[in-house]
Amino acid sequence: MSSRYRGYKQSVNPFIFSRAVVVDKVEEAPGVYTYTIRYDGEFKAVPGQFNMLYVYGLGEVPISLSNLPLLKGSYTLIEHTVRVVGAVTKAIVSRLDIGCFIGIRGPYGNGWPLDKAEGRDIVVVGGGIGIAPLRPVVKYVEMFRERFGRMNILFGARSPRDLLYRYELDSYRAIPNTKLLLSSDTPTEGWVHHVGFVTDLIDYIDVDVKNSTVFVCGPEVMMRVAVKKFLGKGFRKEDIYLSLERRMRCGVGVCGTCQFGHYFVCRDGPVFRYSDIEDYFWVEGI
């Protein structure tokens, strides 16, 4: 895996945690919360990277950054959107409120190759909690809007109440030269957007297929459908990027828990170019 879109490393010793404090907690959906963490000093990361979050006395879990780090003088505000899926994430949601301490180490892995996408149209496809690692992409393109072409944002969830960041979606529509399309797997009263899967929305994008970069994150079955649809539309394999999720313990490619073919998701990913992982991507259970 090329390091051309690898991001930042914070510490010489990757296993040393820094103590940070929770300064805000927002409920996004049932069982899903966004935590704003105050980190003393400057914290650099690129969209798509992740941190290891540690609950003192229990354990740690890898969580992608869900916003761009914001330097505020002597400290940095970092956001993570956490969904309850296991013991550590359950402890984060149930135990940690504003003022609580949390351990943090990172950032790790590769980010979305936004530098290589400059001058091109952008397609962002997120399903469920997979929207979280893509939110910084939207923020980055908004911040440097003149560097990119058209942006199509496709977000979907199982139901409208499961759709993340509902309070800011209207602001995405206000970004120049941007189209936002939303979907819900199930219909509910008052829902005026697409009913079906987020991959259905690929049929309605407005981009130059030959000059576009695609970023996809969500359940693996959703990403497989998305890849097939994009390839069927004429997108190149090299222009499709996916963020994979695997069980991670160390975050630096030492333990081997997240091995994916000859790659380690924590070290060589979590963002991969589809053309690099094509041989493994369609193998069940790998």
Secondary structure by P-SEA (a helix, b strand, c coil): cccccbbbbccccccbbbbbbbcccccccccbbbbbbbbccbbbbcccbbbbbbccccbbbbbcccccccccccbbbbbbbbccccaaaaaaaacccccbbbbbcccccccccccccccbbbbbbbcccccccaaaaaaaaaaccccccbbbbbbbccccccccccccaaaaaacccbbbbbbbccccccccccccccccccccccccccbbbbbbbccaaaaaaaaaaaaaaccccccbbbbbbccccccccccccccccccccccccccccccccccccccccc
